[in-house]
């Protein structure tokens, strides 16, 4: 049985190039197969968010990440995708499955891995390096990976146990 793409091509409604272009766009790439480019940094109002309640910061960062993230949301990884490991503030290791282009951007320092509060709890995303730095200005512990930034991969300070009175 033929799939829909083959049926449309057989009927002359689409060309092979149309199918390839649609598949490339579905994977989050442009027409020529280049990685999707994020909008320039500067969209997160860091100065106005300082001192705001956590809920407002979480909402602003969530909306910002939705606009600038480089990794596709909910799309299954391709056959060439590989796991990328990074440190969590708890001392454990986190993992994202990334396409080779994104892993290369992380290694080159043009992108970074950040944590943020999604609608479903703590999540991680790959964003351009400038965007990762903006998020780190608000929440330094959320910067997980960024080449050349000493704030990346920090461990959370251990909670002190209260002193006990008596035996």
C-alpha positions as CSV (number, residue, x, y, z in Angstrom):
1,X,0.0,0.0,0.0
2,X,1.3,3.4,-0.9
3,X,1.5,6.2,1.6
4,X,-0.1,9.6,1.0
5,X,3.0,11.2,-0.4
6,X,3.4,8.5,-3.0
7,X,-0.3,8.8,-4.0
8,X,0.0,12.6,-4.4
9,X,3.2,12.2,-6.4
10,X,1.6,9.6,-8.6
11,X,-1.4,11.8,-9.3
12,X,1.0,14.6,-10.3
13,X,-0.2,16.9,-7.5
14,X,3.2,17.2,-5.9
15,X,6.8,16.8,-7.0
16,X,9.6,14.9,-5.3
17,X,11.1,18.2,-4.4
18,X,7.9,19.3,-2.7
19,X,7.9,16.2,-0.6
20,X,11.6,16.6,0.4
21,X,11.0,20.3,1.2
22,X,8.0,19.4,3.4
23,X,9.9,16.7,5.2
24,X,12.9,19.1,5.8
25,X,10.6,21.7,7.2
26,X,8.9,19.2,9.4
27,X,12.3,18.3,10.9
28,X,12.8,21.9,11.8
29,X,15.1,22.9,9.0
30,X,14.7,25.4,6.2
31,X,14.3,24.7,2.5
32,X,18.0,23.9,1.9
33,X,18.4,21.7,4.9
34,X,20.2,24.3,7.1
35,X,19.4,24.4,10.8
36,X,16.5,26.6,11.9
37,X,17.7,30.0,13.0
38,X,16.4,31.5,16.2
39,X,15.4,35.2,16.5
40,X,18.1,37.4,17.9
41,X,18.6,37.8,21.6
42,X,17.1,40.7,23.5
43,X,13.6,39.4,23.9
44,X,13.7,38.7,27.6
45,X,13.2,41.8,29.7
46,X,15.8,40.9,32.4
47,X,15.8,44.2,34.1
48,X,12.1,44.4,34.5
49,X,11.8,40.8,35.7
50,X,14.3,41.3,38.6
51,X,12.5,41.2,41.9
52,X,9.2,39.9,40.4
53,X,7.4,36.9,41.9
54,X,8.6,33.5,40.7
55,X,5.4,32.8,38.8
56,X,5.9,35.9,36.6
57,X,9.6,35.0,35.9
58,X,8.6,31.4,35.0
59,X,5.9,32.6,32.6
60,X,8.2,35.1,30.9
61,X,11.1,32.6,30.6
62,X,8.6,29.9,29.3
63,X,7.3,32.2,26.6
64,X,10.9,33.3,25.7
65,X,12.1,29.7,25.4
66,X,9.1,28.8,23.2
67,X,10.2,31.5,20.8
68,X,14.0,30.9,20.7
69,X,14.5,27.2,21.3
70,X,16.5,25.3,18.7
71,X,15.5,21.7,19.6
72,X,12.1,20.5,18.2
73,X,9.3,20.0,20.7
74,X,7.6,16.6,20.6
75,X,9.2,15.5,17.3
76,X,10.8,12.0,17.3
77,X,14.6,12.1,16.9
78,X,16.1,11.0,13.6
79,X,18.3,8.0,13.2
80,X,21.4,10.2,13.5
81,X,20.4,11.8,16.8
82,X,22.6,10.9,19.8
83,X,22.3,11.4,23.6
84,X,23.9,14.5,25.0
85,X,24.7,14.4,28.7
86,X,24.9,17.4,31.1
87,X,25.2,18.0,34.8
88,X,22.1,18.7,36.9
89,X,22.3,20.9,40.1
90,X,21.7,17.8,42.2
91,X,24.9,16.2,41.0
92,X,23.1,13.8,38.8
93,X,23.4,13.6,35.0
94,X,20.7,14.8,32.6
95,X,20.2,13.7,29.0
96,X,18.8,15.1,25.9
97,X,18.7,13.3,22.5
98,X,20.0,15.8,20.0
99,X,20.6,16.0,16.3
100,X,24.3,16.2,15.3
101,X,23.9,19.9,14.2
102,X,22.7,20.9,17.7
103,X,25.4,18.9,19.4
104,X,28.0,20.7,17.2
105,X,26.5,24.1,18.2
106,X,26.7,23.2,21.9
107,X,30.4,22.1,21.5
108,X,31.2,25.3,19.5
109,X,29.6,27.5,22.2
110,X,27.0,29.0,19.9
111,X,24.2,27.3,21.8
112,X,23.5,26.3,25.4
113,X,21.3,24.0,27.4
114,X,19.1,25.7,29.9
115,X,16.4,24.6,32.4
116,X,13.1,26.3,32.7
117,X,9.7,25.8,34.3
118,X,7.4,24.5,31.6
119,X,3.7,24.0,32.1
120,X,4.5,20.4,33.2
121,X,7.4,21.1,35.5
122,X,11.1,21.5,35.1
123,X,12.3,21.0,31.5
124,X,15.4,21.5,29.4
125,X,15.9,23.2,26.0
126,X,18.7,24.1,23.6
127,X,18.8,27.8,22.9
128,X,21.2,30.3,21.3
129,X,24.1,31.2,23.5
130,X,23.0,34.9,23.9
131,X,19.5,33.7,25.0
132,X,21.1,31.3,27.5
133,X,23.1,34.1,29.0
134,X,19.9,36.2,29.4
135,X,18.2,33.4,31.2
136,X,21.3,32.9,33.4
137,X,21.1,36.6,34.5
138,X,17.7,35.8,36.1
139,X,18.3,32.3,37.3
140,X,22.0,31.3,37.2
141,X,21.3,27.7,38.3
142,X,19.2,27.2,35.2
143,X,22.3,27.4,32.9
144,X,23.3,23.8,32.4
145,X,25.7,23.9,29.4
146,X,27.4,26.9,27.8
147,X,31.0,26.8,26.6
148,X,33.1,29.6,28.2
149,X,30.5,30.5,30.9
150,X,31.6,29.7,34.5
151,X,27.9,29.7,35.7
152,X,27.1,26.6,33.6
153,X,26.7,23.4,35.4
154,X,26.7,24.8,38.9
155,X,25.6,22.5,41.7
156,X,23.0,23.6,44.2
157,X,24.3,24.4,47.6
158,X,23.4,21.6,50.0
159,X,20.7,22.4,52.5
160,X,21.9,22.8,56.0
161,X,20.3,20.6,58.6
162,X,19.0,22.4,61.6
163,X,20.9,22.0,64.8
164,X,19.2,19.7,67.4
165,X,18.7,20.7,71.0
166,X,19.8,18.0,73.3
167,X,20.4,14.3,72.6
